[in-house]
Amino acid sequence: MEKTDWNFDFTKLPNWEVHDSIPYVYDNFIEIPQSDAICCIYSIVEVTMCNYEGFLAIIKNKRNPTLFLNITDGFTFCDNISVSPKGNIIFLQPNIYYEQKNITKSPILIIDIEKSVFSYIKTDNVNPCYKIKEVKENIFKIDADMYQVKHDKELYKLSHKKIQIDHLKWHSFADLALLPNFVE
């Protein structure tokens, strides 16, 4: 289990208790000092071979930590987090399983923690072997693992996309539960 020096009781988060019942559970904490926040994918387990998923928690204010966002229903998250240099934009890879169709979709979820809004980009990719990097102000690119790109045509297509933050449609956090409907 990864550790953090944030004085927040992570054990109170929903689904944290799997740490006590499933072996090899781990957590990934990404501190974002520019926004006085920490992003955590937690209770990460191997749900299928080489497919690791967990839940999302974003906590703000290191001196007096407060849960800002917690997603535990409707979809899970790969251990794939990228943060903009300013610390205001977080890029995540949720896994949304559609039981009736027996398919999983993994859009790019984009969270603006200053404005409390989100956007997303639909993809056909489920491979988590990429990071998102800023190339110019408000323009980002997918930086994919080159070995993976050679063997995964969906990741290859994704690796050629640019994300222009100013051109995205933004939604209120109240609509996050609708993400599976948006990307279906």
N, C-alpha and C positions, 0 to 999 in steps of 0.2 A: 504494500500500500504506500503510495506516495504521500509525503507529508507537506504541510504548509505551516507557516508561523502565524497565520490569521487566527485570532481568538474568536472562533465561531464553532458552535457545536454541530459539526457535520453529521454526527450520529442521529440527530433529530430529523434529517431529511428523509422524505418518503423513499422506501426501498434501500436504505442504507443497511438494513438488517441482513441483507444477503451476504455481507462480509462474514457473518457468523455461521452461515450454513452452506456456502458454496466455496470450494477451494479456488485459489488463484485469482480471486476478485481483486481488482486494482482501481485506482483513481488517477486522474490527470488534472493537475492544478496549473493554470496559466495566470500568473499575476500580471495585471495591467496597471502599472503605477501611474501612467498618464491620466487614467480615469478613476484612480483609487478604487479599483475593482479587482475581483478574481473570478475567473471562469473555470468551472469544474465540470468535467464529465466524470461521473462517479458510479460506483457499483458496476464497473465494467466487467462483463463476463463473456466468455466465448460461447456464442449462441449456436453457431454451426462452425465447421472446421475453418479456422483462420478468419472468422467473422466475429469481431469483438464489438459489443454494444453496451451503452450505459445511459444514464440520465443526466440532464443538464441542470446546473445551478449556477447562477451568477449572483455574487454577493458584492455589495458596495460598502465603502467607508471602513477602512482597516481599523481605525480607532474605535469605532462603534459599529461593528459589522451588522448589516441588515440584508436579508434575502431580497434580492431585486427581481429575480426571475427563476422559476423552477418548473421544468417540464418533465413529467413522469407518465403522462397518459397519451395514447394515440400514436406515438412514435418514440423511437430511441435514437441514440447518437453514436456514430463512430468516434473513435478517439482521434479526431482530426479537427484541430482548432488553428485558425490563423487570425491575427489581429493587425489592424492598420497601424502604421507608425504613430499616428496621433492617439491611438488607444480608444477611439470612439466607435469603431466598426469591428464586429466580430463575425468571422465566417465559420460556419459549422456544417457538418454533413449528417443530417438526420437520415434514418432509415425508416421508411414508411412501408409497412406490409399490408397488402390488399388481399385478405384471405380468400374472397370469392374468386379472384382472378389468379391467386397463387403467384403474385409478383411482388417485388420490392422495388421501390423507387428511392433514389437518393439525391434529392435536389441540393443545391447550395442554399443554406439558410443564412441570411445576412441580417444581423441585429445591430441597430444603432442605439448604443446604451446612453447616449446623451439625450436623444429625442424620444426614447422609449417606443420605437417603431421597428418593424421588420419588413424585409422583402425576401425574394427567393428567385432562384434561377432553376428552371427545369433542366434535367440532364438525363441521359440514358446510362450514365456511368454509375457503378456501385463501388468502384475501386477507391479506397481511401488514400492511395499513395500520391498525394499532391498537397501543396500548400498554396496559399494565395498571397501574392506580393504586389505592392503598389509600384507602378511604373511611372506615373505622373500623378499629380494631385487628383484624387477621386477617380483614377483609372487604375484598374488592377488586372493582373494576368494570373492564369493558372500555371503554377510551376510544378509540373508532374515529374515523377521519378522516371528517368530516361529508359531504364531497363524495362519498367512496367509498360511504358508507352509502346515499346517495340512489340509487346505481346498482347496488348489490350486495345482493340480498335475504338472502344467507347472512351477510354481514357485519352487516347490519341486525339480524338475529336475535341474532347473537353480541353485539352492542353493548348488548343489554338484559340480559345475564347478570351475575350476581354470583358471585363465588368466595369461599366461606367455608372458609378454610384448616382450621379445626377439624372440618369435616364430611367432609373428603376421606379416602379410603383410601390409605394410604402403603405403599410397597414398598421393599425393599432395592435398592441399586444393582446387586446381582448379577442382578436381574430386568429391568434396562433393555433387554436384548436381546429381551425378550418384548413390548415396547411395541407392535410391529406386530400381535401376536395380541390384545392387550388392546383395541385400538381398532378392529379389523376388524369 
